[in-house]
Amino acid sequence: MDFMEKNVTDSFSAEDTAVLGEQLGRNAKPGEVYTLIGDLGVGKTVFTQGFAKGLGITEPVNSPTFTIVQVYEEGRLPFYHFDVYRIGDVEEMDEIGYEDYFFGQGVCLIEWANLIEEILPESYVRVTIEKDLEKGFDYRRITTERVE
């Protein structure tokens, strides 16, 4: 697994996190997969809401914790938002037909993707959000890197 184009961004507020998500959403291309890694409460949903805004989606975006995937089709590209936190087995991904999403013409963003690493495509963009309390309660280090 090679990591390329690594970029680290300092976020000092939820707004900063949303803006970075929005920038990535504006630049997202059909067929891309983004993985979102981070502990509970680091701002994955805020990042995702910004990402959706960057795609031109105006409806409310929340984590699909109990449905695994939420589909948004009003933006410039179809947006497939996954939350696999509650997944018990990768076979559950087969049941929802994940390949149609991963290899379709939309953009996927997968929260807790580290739980399904074995089925991720060869190439994707990993987004990691981490707290660093020494830099403040609202500080986040957001690392984006292309995995190929």
N, C-alpha and C positions, 0 to 999 in steps of 0.2 A: 504494500500500500504506500503510494507516494503522496506527500503533501506538497501542494504548490500554492503560490499566491497567498501566503499567510498574512493576515492583517489583524492588528490588535487596536481596538478602539476603547477609550475611556468614556464611560457614561456616568454622569453625576446626578442623573434624575431619570424618572420614568419617561419624561419627554425626550431626553437624549436617546434612550433605548428605542422608543417608538420612531424617532427620526432615522436612526440607522436602519431599522426594519423597513421603513418607507423607501429609503434609498435603494436597498437591495430589491424590494418589490418592483420599483420602477425599472430596474435593469434586468429583471428575471426574464428568461427565455423559455419558450415552449419545451417541455420535456425535462426541465431541470428539477432536481430533487434537493431540498435543503433539509438538513437534520438540525434539530435544536436540542442541545444538551444543557442541563443545569438543574440545580437542586430546586425543591419546592420554594416558591416565593422569590425567585431571582428576577422574574420579569419576562418569562417566556410568552405569556399571553399578551403583555404589552408590546413586545417585539412583534408578535404575530399580527396584532391589530395594526401596527404601523406597516408591516409587510403588505397586508390586505389593502390598506389605503394606497400604497404605492402601485398596486395593481388596478386601482380605480374602483374598489369595492366600498360601498357606502353603508351597507347593512351591518348590524352589530356582529362582531366576531368574538366567539367565546370558545374555550377549549371543549372539544367533543369527547370528554372523558368517558362517557358511558356509551357513546355510539361509535367510537374509534375514528370515524372519518366524517367530516362535514364538507359538503361541496358548495362552492360559491361560483356562480356562473355570470354574474353581472359585470365583472371587470374586463380588462383587455385580454385576459387569458383565464381559462377555468382555473380555479384555485382549490386544491385538495388539502385540507387541513386535518392532519392525523394527530391523535393523542393516544399513544400506546401504553400509557402508564399502567392501566388495569389489565393489560393483555396477559393471559395465563400461559399461552403457548403460541409459537409462531404460526401454527396451523390455523389459528383464528384469523390471521391475515389472509390466508388462502380463501377462507370462507367469504370474506368481503371482496375478493377479487382484486387484491392490491396491485397486481401486475398491470391491470388496465389503467390504474392511476399512475403508477411509477413510470410506465413506458408510453403514456398517452401524450396528448398535445397541450396539457395544462402544466401547472407548476404544483409540486408537492412540498409541503412543509410538515415535518414529522417531529412532534415533541416526544422526548424520551426515546429517541431512535437507537440509543445504545442497547435497548432491550431487544432489538430485532436486527442487530448488525449482520447476521448471517444472510438476510434476504435483501439487504440494501444493494442498489445497483453499483456497478464498478466505479462510476464517477458521480460524485455529489458534492455539495458544499456543506461543510460542517460548521455550525455556529455554536460556540460554547459561551455561556454566560456564567460568570463567577463573581461572588462577593469578595470583598477585601475590607473587612471592618476597620482596619487601620486607616483606610482612606475615607471612611465615613459610612454611615448607615445606608445611604442611597447609592453609593459607588458600585459600579459593575465593570468588570473587565470583559469585553466582548471580543472573542477571537473568531475570525472567519477564515476558513482555509478550504481549498479545493482538494478533494481526495480523488485520486485516480488509480 
